[in-house]
Amino acid sequence: MPADAAVLTVEYKVNFLSPAQGDRIVARARVTKHGRTVTVSTCHVFAVADRQERIIATMLSTLMTVRDREGLRG
């Protein structure tokens, strides 16, 4: 990201699907679309118990890159 850019959250949504019970929690995220101004990403969160993963949450975020705006430095 350029030094004169900042990132603003347009939308952030979390769906909690089940309790986080397990030995550890694993999150896997992916950038779905990276554009000049808007970036969309998704994330799936899993609880791990006895080497078995169970999905516990999904997330979606939409971010806006803002450039050349005083007071909005990254």
mmCIF file of the N, C-alpha and C atoms, coordinates in Angstrom:
data_MODEL
# 
_entry.id   MODEL 
# 
loop_
_atom_site.group_PDB 
_atom_site.id 
_atom_site.type_symbol 
_atom_site.label_atom_id 
_atom_site.label_alt_id 
_atom_site.label_comp_id 
_atom_site.label_asym_id 
_atom_site.label_entity_id 
_atom_site.label_seq_id 
_atom_site.pdbx_PDB_ins_code 
_atom_site.Cartn_x 
_atom_site.Cartn_y 
_atom_site.Cartn_z 
_atom_site.occupancy 
_atom_site.B_iso_or_equiv 
_atom_site.pdbx_formal_charge 
_atom_site.auth_seq_id 
_atom_site.auth_comp_id 
_atom_site.auth_asym_id 
_atom_site.auth_atom_id 
_atom_site.pdbx_PDB_model_num 
ATOM 1   N N  . MET A 1 1  ? 0.845   -1.163  0.000  1.00 0.00 ? 1  MET A N  1 
ATOM 2   C CA . MET A 1 1  ? 0.000   0.000   0.000  1.00 0.00 ? 1  MET A CA 1 
ATOM 3   C C  . MET A 1 1  ? 0.896   1.233   0.000  1.00 0.00 ? 1  MET A C  1 
ATOM 4   N N  . PRO A 1 2  ? 0.563   2.248   -0.797 1.00 0.00 ? 2  PRO A N  1 
ATOM 5   C CA . PRO A 1 2  ? 1.365   3.465   -0.826 1.00 0.00 ? 2  PRO A CA 1 
ATOM 6   C C  . PRO A 1 2  ? 1.381   4.162   0.534  1.00 0.00 ? 2  PRO A C  1 
ATOM 7   N N  . ALA A 1 3  ? 2.446   4.909   0.794  1.00 0.00 ? 3  ALA A N  1 
ATOM 8   C CA . ALA A 1 3  ? 2.595   5.587   2.081  1.00 0.00 ? 3  ALA A CA 1 
ATOM 9   C C  . ALA A 1 3  ? 1.502   6.628   2.321  1.00 0.00 ? 3  ALA A C  1 
ATOM 10  N N  . ASP A 1 4  ? 0.935   7.195   1.255  1.00 0.00 ? 4  ASP A N  1 
ATOM 11  C CA . ASP A 1 4  ? -0.092  8.231   1.419  1.00 0.00 ? 4  ASP A CA 1 
ATOM 12  C C  . ASP A 1 4  ? -1.505  7.650   1.475  1.00 0.00 ? 4  ASP A C  1 
ATOM 13  N N  . ALA A 1 5  ? -1.644  6.339   1.622  1.00 0.00 ? 5  ALA A N  1 
ATOM 14  C CA . ALA A 1 5  ? -2.960  5.690   1.604  1.00 0.00 ? 5  ALA A CA 1 
ATOM 15  C C  . ALA A 1 5  ? -3.389  5.252   3.003  1.00 0.00 ? 5  ALA A C  1 
ATOM 16  N N  . ALA A 1 6  ? -4.704  5.183   3.174  1.00 0.00 ? 6  ALA A N  1 
ATOM 17  C CA . ALA A 1 6  ? -5.305  4.656   4.399  1.00 0.00 ? 6  ALA A CA 1 
ATOM 18  C C  . ALA A 1 6  ? -6.406  3.686   3.982  1.00 0.00 ? 6  ALA A C  1 
ATOM 19  N N  . VAL A 1 7  ? -6.815  2.826   4.900  1.00 0.00 ? 7  VAL A N  1 
ATOM 20  C CA . VAL A 1 7  ? -7.873  1.857   4.611  1.00 0.00 ? 7  VAL A CA 1 
ATOM 21  C C  . VAL A 1 7  ? -9.050  2.132   5.541  1.00 0.00 ? 7  VAL A C  1 
ATOM 22  N N  . LEU A 1 8  ? -10.231 2.251   4.950  1.00 0.00 ? 8  LEU A N  1 
ATOM 23  C CA . LEU A 1 8  ? -11.457 2.458   5.710  1.00 0.00 ? 8  LEU A CA 1 
ATOM 24  C C  . LEU A 1 8  ? -12.344 1.224   5.577  1.00 0.00 ? 8  LEU A C  1 
ATOM 25  N N  . THR A 1 9  ? -13.024 0.853   6.642  1.00 0.00 ? 9  THR A N  1 
ATOM 26  C CA . THR A 1 9  ? -13.940 -0.284  6.601  1.00 0.00 ? 9  THR A CA 1 
ATOM 27  C C  . THR A 1 9  ? -15.289 0.174   6.061  1.00 0.00 ? 9  THR A C  1 
ATOM 28  N N  . VAL A 1 10 ? -15.721 -0.436  4.963  1.00 0.00 ? 10 VAL A N  1 
ATOM 29  C CA . VAL A 1 10 ? -17.031 -0.158  4.385  1.00 0.00 ? 10 VAL A CA 1 
ATOM 30  C C  . VAL A 1 10 ? -18.062 -1.083  5.025  1.00 0.00 ? 10 VAL A C  1 
ATOM 31  N N  . GLU A 1 11 ? -17.718 -2.365  5.134  1.00 0.00 ? 11 GLU A N  1 
ATOM 32  C CA . GLU A 1 11 ? -18.617 -3.351  5.739  1.00 0.00 ? 11 GLU A CA 1 
ATOM 33  C C  . GLU A 1 11 ? -17.780 -4.436  6.399  1.00 0.00 ? 11 GLU A C  1 
ATOM 34  N N  . TYR A 1 12 ? -18.259 -4.924  7.540  1.00 0.00 ? 12 TYR A N  1 
ATOM 35  C CA . TYR A 1 12 ? -17.603 -6.033  8.222  1.00 0.00 ? 12 TYR A CA 1 
ATOM 36  C C  . TYR A 1 12 ? -18.700 -6.892  8.828  1.00 0.00 ? 12 TYR A C  1 
ATOM 37  N N  . LYS A 1 13 ? -18.828 -8.105  8.349  1.00 0.00 ? 13 LYS A N  1 
ATOM 38  C CA . LYS A 1 13 ? -19.906 -8.982  8.800  1.00 0.00 ? 13 LYS A CA 1 
ATOM 39  C C  . LYS A 1 13 ? -19.327 -10.286 9.320  1.00 0.00 ? 13 LYS A C  1 
ATOM 40  N N  . VAL A 1 14 ? -19.849 -10.744 10.464 1.00 0.00 ? 14 VAL A N  1 
ATOM 41  C CA . VAL A 1 14 ? -19.439 -12.017 11.047 1.00 0.00 ? 14 VAL A CA 1 
ATOM 42  C C  . VAL A 1 14 ? -20.691 -12.857 11.293 1.00 0.00 ? 14 VAL A C  1 
ATOM 43  N N  . ASN A 1 15 ? -20.662 -14.096 10.831 1.00 0.00 ? 15 ASN A N  1 
ATOM 44  C CA . ASN A 1 15 ? -21.713 -15.066 11.144 1.00 0.00 ? 15 ASN A CA 1 
ATOM 45  C C  . ASN A 1 15 ? -21.128 -16.075 12.123 1.00 0.00 ? 15 ASN A C  1 
ATOM 46  N N  . PHE A 1 16 ? -21.616 -16.063 13.357 1.00 0.00 ? 16 PHE A N  1 
ATOM 47  C CA . PHE A 1 16 ? -21.195 -17.040 14.354 1.00 0.00 ? 16 PHE A CA 1 
ATOM 48  C C  . PHE A 1 16 ? -22.067 -18.277 14.182 1.00 0.00 ? 16 PHE A C  1 
ATOM 49  N N  . LEU A 1 17 ? -21.463 -19.400 13.833 1.00 0.00 ? 17 LEU A N  1 
ATOM 50  C CA . LEU A 1 17 ? -22.214 -20.599 13.483 1.00 0.00 ? 17 LEU A CA 1 
ATOM 51  C C  . LEU A 1 17 ? -22.349 -21.596 14.624 1.00 0.00 ? 17 LEU A C  1 
ATOM 52  N N  . SER A 1 18 ? -21.322 -21.695 15.464 1.00 0.00 ? 18 SER A N  1 
ATOM 53  C CA . SER A 1 18 ? -21.380 -22.615 16.602 1.00 0.00 ? 18 SER A CA 1 
ATOM 54  C C  . SER A 1 18 ? -20.323 -22.212 17.623 1.00 0.00 ? 18 SER A C  1 
ATOM 55  N N  . PRO A 1 19 ? -20.408 -22.736 18.854 1.00 0.00 ? 19 PRO A N  1 
ATOM 56  C CA . PRO A 1 19 ? -19.441 -22.377 19.891 1.00 0.00 ? 19 PRO A CA 1 
ATOM 57  C C  . PRO A 1 19 ? -18.010 -22.780 19.514 1.00 0.00 ? 19 PRO A C  1 
ATOM 58  N N  . ALA A 1 20 ? -17.064 -22.011 19.989 1.00 0.00 ? 20 ALA A N  1 
ATOM 59  C CA . ALA A 1 20 ? -15.644 -22.260 19.710 1.00 0.00 ? 20 ALA A CA 1 
ATOM 60  C C  . ALA A 1 20 ? -15.093 -23.239 20.735 1.00 0.00 ? 20 ALA A C  1 
ATOM 61  N N  . GLN A 1 21 ? -15.414 -24.501 20.582 1.00 0.00 ? 21 GLN A N  1 
ATOM 62  C CA . GLN A 1 21 ? -14.942 -25.535 21.498 1.00 0.00 ? 21 GLN A CA 1 
ATOM 63  C C  . GLN A 1 21 ? -13.948 -26.416 20.769 1.00 0.00 ? 21 GLN A C  1 
ATOM 64  N N  . GLY A 1 22 ? -12.745 -26.524 21.338 1.00 0.00 ? 22 GLY A N  1 
ATOM 65  C CA . GLY A 1 22 ? -11.711 -27.341 20.727 1.00 0.00 ? 22 GLY A CA 1 
ATOM 66  C C  . GLY A 1 22 ? -10.367 -27.045 21.343 1.00 0.00 ? 22 GLY A C  1 
ATOM 67  N N  . ASP A 1 23 ? -9.345  -27.705 20.825 1.00 0.00 ? 23 ASP A N  1 
ATOM 68  C CA . ASP A 1 23 ? -7.987  -27.522 21.328 1.00 0.00 ? 23 ASP A CA 1 
ATOM 69  C C  . ASP A 1 23 ? -7.360  -26.235 20.810 1.00 0.00 ? 23 ASP A C  1 
ATOM 70  N N  . ARG A 1 24 ? -7.768  -25.815 19.615 1.00 0.00 ? 24 ARG A N  1 
ATOM 71  C CA . ARG A 1 24 ? -7.245  -24.578 19.033 1.00 0.00 ? 24 ARG A CA 1 
ATOM 72  C C  . ARG A 1 24 ? -8.232  -24.045 18.003 1.00 0.00 ? 24 ARG A C  1 
ATOM 73  N N  . ILE A 1 25 ? -8.001  -22.807 17.596 1.00 0.00 ? 25 ILE A N  1 
ATOM 74  C CA . ILE A 1 25 ? -8.836  -22.125 16.609 1.00 0.00 ? 25 ILE A CA 1 
ATOM 75  C C  . ILE A 1 25 ? -7.957  -21.803 15.401 1.00 0.00 ? 25 ILE A C  1 
ATOM 76  N N  . VAL A 1 26 ? -8.476  -22.073 14.196 1.00 0.00 ? 26 VAL A N  1 
ATOM 77  C CA . VAL A 1 26 ? -7.743  -21.805 12.954 1.00 0.00 ? 26 VAL A CA 1 
ATOM 78  C C  . VAL A 1 26 ? -8.606  -20.903 12.077 1.00 0.00 ? 26 VAL A C  1 
ATOM 79  N N  . ALA A 1 27 ? -8.002  -19.845 11.537 1.00 0.00 ? 27 ALA A N  1 
ATOM 80  C CA . ALA A 1 27 ? -8.707  -18.951 10.611 1.00 0.00 ? 27 ALA A CA 1 
ATOM 81  C C  . ALA A 1 27 ? -7.982  -18.956 9.275  1.00 0.00 ? 27 ALA A C  1 
ATOM 82  N N  . ARG A 1 28 ? -8.757  -19.034 8.193  1.00 0.00 ? 28 ARG A N  1 
ATOM 83  C CA . ARG A 1 28 ? -8.197  -18.995 6.836  1.00 0.00 ? 28 ARG A CA 1 
ATOM 84  C C  . ARG A 1 28 ? -8.896  -17.880 6.069  1.00 0.00 ? 28 ARG A C  1 
ATOM 85  N N  . ALA A 1 29 ? -8.109  -16.912 5.622  1.00 0.00 ? 29 ALA A N  1 
ATOM 86  C CA . ALA A 1 29 ? -8.669  -15.756 4.922  1.00 0.00 ? 29 ALA A CA 1 
ATOM 87  C C  . ALA A 1 29 ? -8.151  -15.698 3.495  1.00 0.00 ? 29 ALA A C  1 
ATOM 88  N N  . ARG A 1 30 ? -8.937  -15.041 2.659  1.00 0.00 ? 30 ARG A N  1 
ATOM 89  C CA . ARG A 1 30 ? -8.583  -14.910 1.244  1.00 0.00 ? 30 ARG A CA 1 
ATOM 90  C C  . ARG A 1 30 ? -9.111  -13.567 0.738  1.00 0.00 ? 30 ARG A C  1 
ATOM 91  N N  . VAL A 1 31 ? -8.296  -12.900 -0.062 1.00 0.00 ? 31 VAL A N  1 
ATOM 92  C CA . VAL A 1 31 ? -8.759  -11.696 -0.744 1.00 0.00 ? 31 VAL A CA 1 
ATOM 93  C C  . VAL A 1 31 ? -9.554  -12.155 -1.959 1.00 0.00 ? 31 VAL A C  1 
ATOM 94  N N  . THR A 1 32 ? -10.833 -11.824 -1.987 1.00 0.00 ? 32 THR A N  1 
ATOM 95  C CA . THR A 1 32 ? -11.715 -12.227 -3.075 1.00 0.00 ? 32 THR A CA 1 
ATOM 96  C C  . THR A 1 32 ? -11.524 -11.330 -4.287 1.00 0.00 ? 32 THR A C  1 
ATOM 97  N N  . LYS A 1 33 ? -11.414 -10.023 -4.048 1.00 0.00 ? 33 LYS A N  1 
ATOM 98  C CA . LYS A 1 33 ? -11.231 -9.054  -5.128 1.00 0.00 ? 33 LYS A CA 1 
ATOM 99  C C  . LYS A 1 33 ? -10.444 -7.881  -4.593 1.00 0.00 ? 33 LYS A C  1 
ATOM 100 N N  . HIS A 1 34 ? -9.320  -7.585  -5.231 1.00 0.00 ? 34 HIS A N  1 
ATOM 101 C CA . HIS A 1 34 ? -8.510  -6.429  -4.856 1.00 0.00 ? 34 HIS A CA 1 
ATOM 102 C C  . HIS A 1 34 ? -8.552  -5.444  -6.012 1.00 0.00 ? 34 HIS A C  1 
ATOM 103 N N  . GLY A 1 35 ? -9.260  -4.359  -5.807 1.00 0.00 ? 35 GLY A N  1 
ATOM 104 C CA . GLY A 1 35 ? -9.375  -3.342  -6.840 1.00 0.00 ? 35 GLY A CA 1 
ATOM 105 C C  . GLY A 1 35 ? -8.576  -2.105  -6.481 1.00 0.00 ? 35 GLY A C  1 
ATOM 106 N N  . ARG A 1 36 ? -8.640  -1.112  -7.337 1.00 0.00 ? 36 ARG A N  1 
ATOM 107 C CA . ARG A 1 36 ? -7.908  0.132   -7.108 1.00 0.00 ? 36 ARG A CA 1 
ATOM 108 C C  . ARG A 1 36 ? -8.436  0.848   -5.867 1.00 0.00 ? 36 ARG A C  1 
ATOM 109 N N  . THR A 1 37 ? -9.751  0.771   -5.633 1.00 0.00 ? 37 THR A N  1 
ATOM 110 C CA . THR A 1 37 ? -10.363 1.467   -4.508 1.00 0.00 ? 37 THR A CA 1 
ATOM 111 C C  . THR A 1 37 ? -10.963 0.514   -3.476 1.00 0.00 ? 37 THR A C  1 
ATOM 112 N N  . VAL A 1 38 ? -11.632 -0.541  -3.925 1.00 0.00 ? 38 VAL A N  1 
ATOM 113 C CA . VAL A 1 38 ? -12.353 -1.438  -3.014 1.00 0.00 ? 38 VAL A CA 1 
ATOM 114 C C  . VAL A 1 38 ? -11.713 -2.825  -3.010 1.00 0.00 ? 38 VAL A C  1 
ATOM 115 N N  . THR A 1 39 ? -11.558 -3.379  -1.808 1.00 0.00 ? 39 THR A N  1 
ATOM 116 C CA . THR A 1 39 ? -11.043 -4.737  -1.627 1.00 0.00 ? 39 THR A CA 1 
ATOM 117 C C  . THR A 1 39 ? -12.056 -5.533  -0.810 1.00 0.00 ? 39 THR A C  1 
ATOM 118 N N  . VAL A 1 40 ? -12.351 -6.746  -1.268 1.00 0.00 ? 40 VAL A N  1 
ATOM 119 C CA . VAL A 1 40 ? -13.285 -7.634  -0.569 1.00 0.00 ? 40 VAL A CA 1 
ATOM 120 C C  . VAL A 1 40 ? -12.520 -8.878  -0.138 1.00 0.00 ? 40 VAL A C  1 
ATOM 121 N N  . SER A 1 41 ? -12.713 -9.299  1.110  1.00 0.00 ? 41 SER A N  1 
ATOM 122 C CA . SER A 1 41 ? -12.054 -10.517 1.589  1.00 0.00 ? 41 SER A CA 1 
ATOM 123 C C  . SER A 1 41 ? -13.036 -11.355 2.399  1.00 0.00 ? 41 SER A C  1 
ATOM 124 N N  . THR A 1 42 ? -12.747 -12.649 2.459  1.00 0.00 ? 42 THR A N  1 
ATOM 125 C CA . THR A 1 42 ? -13.556 -13.579 3.237  1.00 0.00 ? 42 THR A CA 1 
ATOM 126 C C  . THR A 1 42 ? -12.650 -14.355 4.185  1.00 0.00 ? 42 THR A C  1 
ATOM 127 N N  . CYS A 1 43 ? -13.241 -14.864 5.253  1.00 0.00 ? 43 CYS A N  1 
ATOM 128 C CA . CYS A 1 43 ? -12.486 -15.650 6.222  1.00 0.00 ? 43 CYS A CA 1 
ATOM 129 C C  . CYS A 1 43 ? -13.407 -16.725 6.793  1.00 0.00 ? 43 CYS A C  1 
ATOM 130 N N  . HIS A 1 44 ? -12.861 -17.907 6.968  1.00 0.00 ? 44 HIS A N  1 
ATOM 131 C CA . HIS A 1 44 ? -13.576 -19.006 7.613  1.00 0.00 ? 44 HIS A CA 1 
ATOM 132 C C  . HIS A 1 44 ? -12.782 -19.393 8.857  1.00 0.00 ? 44 HIS A C  1 
ATOM 133 N N  . VAL A 1 45 ? -13.472 -19.565 9.972  1.00 0.00 ? 45 VAL A N  1 
ATOM 134 C CA . VAL A 1 45 ? -12.830 -19.881 11.246 1.00 0.00 ? 45 VAL A CA 1 
ATOM 135 C C  . VAL A 1 45 ? -13.286 -21.271 11.688 1.00 0.00 ? 45 VAL A C  1 
ATOM 136 N N  . PHE A 1 46 ? -12.316 -22.077 12.119 1.00 0.00 ? 46 PHE A N  1 
ATOM 137 C CA . PHE A 1 46 ? -12.580 -23.464 12.501 1.00 0.00 ? 46 PHE A CA 1 
ATOM 138 C C  . PHE A 1 46 ? -12.102 -23.722 13.925 1.00 0.00 ? 46 PHE A C  1 
ATOM 139 N N  . ALA A 1 47 ? -12.835 -24.556 14.659 1.00 0.00 ? 47 ALA A N  1 
ATOM 140 C CA . ALA A 1 47 ? -12.370 -25.100 15.932 1.00 0.00 ? 47 ALA A CA 1 
ATOM 141 C C  . ALA A 1 47 ? -11.795 -26.477 15.626 1.00 0.00 ? 47 ALA A C  1 
ATOM 142 N N  . VAL A 1 48 ? -10.635 -26.775 16.217 1.00 0.00 ? 48 VAL A N  1 
ATOM 143 C CA . VAL A 1 48 ? -9.969  -28.054 15.971 1.00 0.00 ? 48 VAL A CA 1 
ATOM 144 C C  . VAL A 1 48 ? -9.970  -28.852 17.271 1.00 0.00 ? 48 VAL A C  1 
ATOM 145 N N  . ALA A 1 49 ? -10.510 -30.072 17.197 1.00 0.00 ? 49 ALA A N  1 
ATOM 146 C CA . ALA A 1 49 ? -10.514 -30.993 18.336 1.00 0.00 ? 49 ALA A CA 1 
ATOM 147 C C  . ALA A 1 49 ? -10.253 -32.391 17.796 1.00 0.00 ? 49 ALA A C  1 
ATOM 148 N N  . ASP A 1 50 ? -9.299  -33.075 18.383 1.00 0.00 ? 50 ASP A N  1 
ATOM 149 C CA . ASP A 1 50 ? -8.926  -34.427 17.944 1.00 0.00 ? 50 ASP A CA 1 
ATOM 150 C C  . ASP A 1 50 ? -8.633  -34.477 16.441 1.00 0.00 ? 50 ASP A C  1 
ATOM 151 N N  . ARG A 1 51 ? -7.916  -33.462 15.955 1.00 0.00 ? 51 ARG A N  1 
ATOM 152 C CA . ARG A 1 51 ? -7.507  -33.337 14.541 1.00 0.00 ? 51 ARG A CA 1 
ATOM 153 C C  . ARG A 1 51 ? -8.669  -33.152 13.571 1.00 0.00 ? 51 ARG A C  1 
ATOM 154 N N  . GLN A 1 52 ? -9.849  -32.906 14.082 1.00 0.00 ? 52 GLN A N  1 
ATOM 155 C CA . GLN A 1 52 ? -11.023 -32.661 13.238 1.00 0.00 ? 52 GLN A CA 1 
ATOM 156 C C  . GLN A 1 52 ? -11.372 -31.174 13.285 1.00 0.00 ? 52 GLN A C  1 
ATOM 157 N N  . GLU A 1 53 ? -11.587 -30.574 12.105 1.00 0.00 ? 53 GLU A N  1 
ATOM 158 C CA . GLU A 1 53 ? -11.975 -29.171 12.028 1.00 0.00 ? 53 GLU A CA 1 
ATOM 159 C C  . GLU A 1 53 ? -13.489 -29.059 11.913 1.00 0.00 ? 53 GLU A C  1 
ATOM 160 N N  . ARG A 1 54 ? -14.033 -28.083 12.644 1.00 0.00 ? 54 ARG A N  1 
ATOM 161 C CA . ARG A 1 54 ? -15.465 -27.796 12.567 1.00 0.00 ? 54 ARG A CA 1 
ATOM 162 C C  . ARG A 1 54 ? -15.614 -26.293 12.386 1.00 0.00 ? 54 ARG A C  1 
ATOM 163 N N  . ILE A 1 55 ? -16.338 -25.873 11.342 1.00 0.00 ? 55 ILE A N  1 
ATOM 164 C CA . ILE A 1 55 ? -16.475 -24.441 11.077 1.00 0.00 ? 55 ILE A CA 1 
ATOM 165 C C  . ILE A 1 55 ? -17.310 -23.794 12.176 1.00 0.00 ? 55 ILE A C  1 
ATOM 166 N N  . ILE A 1 56 ? -16.831 -22.658 12.684 1.00 0.00 ? 56 ILE A N  1 
ATOM 167 C CA . ILE A 1 56 ? -17.534 -21.977 13.764 1.00 0.00 ? 56 ILE A CA 1 
ATOM 168 C C  . ILE A 1 56 ? -17.938 -20.550 13.393 1.00 0.00 ? 56 ILE A C  1 
ATOM 169 N N  . ALA A 1 57 ? -17.322 -19.983 12.346 1.00 0.00 ? 57 ALA A N  1 
ATOM 170 C CA . ALA A 1 57 ? -17.678 -18.617 11.946 1.00 0.00 ? 57 ALA A CA 1 
ATOM 171 C C  . ALA A 1 57 ? -17.241 -18.358 10.510 1.00 0.00 ? 57 ALA A C  1 
ATOM 172 N N  . THR A 1 58 ? -17.956 -17.458 9.868  1.00 0.00 ? 58 THR A N  1 
ATOM 173 C CA . THR A 1 58 ? -17.553 -16.955 8.555  1.00 0.00 ? 58 THR A CA 1 
ATOM 174 C C  . THR A 1 58 ? -17.566 -15.438 8.623  1.00 0.00 ? 58 THR A C  1 
ATOM 175 N N  . MET A 1 59 ? -16.671 -14.814 7.860  1.00 0.00 ? 59 MET A N  1 
ATOM 176 C CA . MET A 1 59 ? -16.570 -13.359 7.876  1.00 0.00 ? 59 MET A CA 1 
ATOM 177 C C  . MET A 1 59 ? -16.448 -12.823 6.464  1.00 0.00 ? 59 MET A C  1 
ATOM 178 N N  . LEU A 1 60 ? -16.940 -11.618 6.271  1.00 0.00 ? 60 LEU A N  1 
ATOM 179 C CA . LEU A 1 60 ? -16.827 -10.912 5.004  1.00 0.00 ? 60 LEU A CA 1 
ATOM 180 C C  . LEU A 1 60 ? -16.468 -9.470  5.318  1.00 0.00 ? 60 LEU A C  1 
ATOM 181 N N  . SER A 1 61 ? -15.453 -8.946  4.652  1.00 0.00 ? 61 SER A N  1 
ATOM 182 C CA . SER A 1 61 ? -15.105 -7.543  4.850  1.00 0.00 ? 61 SER A CA 1 
ATOM 183 C C  . SER A 1 61 ? -14.951 -6.847  3.509  1.00 0.00 ? 61 SER A C  1 
ATOM 184 N N  . THR A 1 62 ? -15.379 -5.600  3.484  1.00 0.00 ? 62 THR A N  1 
ATOM 185 C CA . THR A 1 62 ? -15.206 -4.740  2.325  1.00 0.00 ? 62 THR A CA 1 
ATOM 186 C C  . THR A 1 62 ? -14.443 -3.516  2.807  1.00 0.00 ? 62 THR A C  1 
ATOM 187 N N  . LEU A 1 63 ? -13.307 -3.260  2.189  1.00 0.00 ? 63 LEU A N  1 
ATOM 188 C CA . LEU A 1 63 ? -12.424 -2.167  2.593  1.00 0.00 ? 63 LEU A CA 1 
ATOM 189 C C  . LEU A 1 63 ? -12.235 -1.195  1.441  1.00 0.00 ? 63 LEU A C  1 
ATOM 190 N N  . MET A 1 64 ? -12.082 0.091   1.769  1.00 0.00 ? 64 MET A N  1 
ATOM 191 C CA . MET A 1 64 ? -11.858 1.106   0.757  1.00 0.00 ? 64 MET A CA 1 
ATOM 192 C C  . MET A 1 64 ? -10.488 1.740   0.979  1.00 0.00 ? 64 MET A C  1 
ATOM 193 N N  . THR A 1 65 ? -9.694  1.789   -0.074 1.00 0.00 ? 65 THR A N  1 
ATOM 194 C CA . THR A 1 65 ? -8.399  2.455   -0.021 1.00 0.00 ? 65 THR A CA 1 
ATOM 195 C C  . THR A 1 65 ? -8.600  3.923   -0.365 1.00 0.00 ? 65 THR A C  1 
ATOM 196 N N  . VAL A 1 66 ? -8.133  4.803   0.528  1.00 0.00 ? 66 VAL A N  1 
ATOM 197 C CA . VAL A 1 66 ? -8.271  6.245   0.341  1.00 0.00 ? 66 VAL A CA 1 
ATOM 198 C C  . VAL A 1 66 ? -6.874  6.830   0.236  1.00 0.00 ? 66 VAL A C  1 
ATOM 199 N N  . ARG A 1 67 ? -6.646  7.612   -0.813 1.00 0.00 ? 67 ARG A N  1 
ATOM 200 C CA . ARG A 1 67 ? -5.327  8.208   -1.033 1.00 0.00 ? 67 ARG A CA 1 
ATOM 201 C C  . ARG A 1 67 ? -5.410  9.731   -0.985 1.00 0.00 ? 67 ARG A C  1 
ATOM 202 N N  . ASP A 1 68 ? -4.279  10.325  -0.623 1.00 0.00 ? 68 ASP A N  1 
ATOM 203 C CA . ASP A 1 68 ? -4.124  11.790  -0.659 1.00 0.00 ? 68 ASP A CA 1 
ATOM 204 C C  . ASP A 1 68 ? -5.189  12.522  0.150  1.00 0.00 ? 68 ASP A C  1 
ATOM 205 N N  . ARG A 1 69 ? -5.505  12.015  1.345  1.00 0.00 ? 69 ARG A N  1 
ATOM 206 C CA . ARG A 1 69 ? -6.474  12.679  2.216  1.00 0.00 ? 69 ARG A CA 1 
ATOM 207 C C  . ARG A 1 69 ? -5.785  13.006  3.532  1.00 0.00 ? 69 ARG A C  1 
ATOM 208 N N  . GLU A 1 70 ? -5.650  14.265  3.845  1.00 0.00 ? 70 GLU A N  1 
ATOM 209 C CA . GLU A 1 70 ? -5.035  14.690  5.100  1.00 0.00 ? 70 GLU A CA 1 
ATOM 210 C C  . GLU A 1 70 ? -5.813  14.125  6.286  1.00 0.00 ? 70 GLU A C  1 
ATOM 211 N N  . GLY A 1 71 ? -5.113  13.668  7.297  1.00 0.00 ? 71 GLY A N  1 
ATOM 212 C CA . GLY A 1 71 ? -5.740  13.119  8.494  1.00 0.00 ? 71 GLY A CA 1 
ATOM 213 C C  . GLY A 1 71 ? -6.116  11.652  8.386  1.00 0.00 ? 71 GLY A C  1 
ATOM 214 N N  . LEU A 1 72 ? -5.912  11.041  7.226  1.00 0.00 ? 72 LEU A N  1 
ATOM 215 C CA . LEU A 1 72 ? -6.229  9.618   7.047  1.00 0.00 ? 72 LEU A CA 1 
ATOM 216 C C  . LEU A 1 72 ? -4.988  8.854   6.616  1.00 0.00 ? 72 LEU A C  1 
ATOM 217 N N  . ARG A 1 73 ? -3.927  9.012   7.312  1.00 0.00 ? 73 ARG A N  1 
ATOM 218 C CA . ARG A 1 73 ? -2.688  8.299   6.978  1.00 0.00 ? 73 ARG A CA 1 
ATOM 219 C C  . ARG A 1 73 ? -2.701  6.932   7.629  1.00 0.00 ? 73 ARG A C  1 
ATOM 220 N N  . GLY A 1 74 ? -2.098  5.909   6.955  1.00 0.00 ? 74 GLY A N  1 
ATOM 221 C CA . GLY A 1 74 ? -2.061  4.535   7.460  1.00 0.00 ? 74 GLY A CA 1 
ATOM 222 C C  . GLY A 1 74 ? -1.102  4.311   8.552  1.00 0.00 ? 74 GLY A C  1 
# 
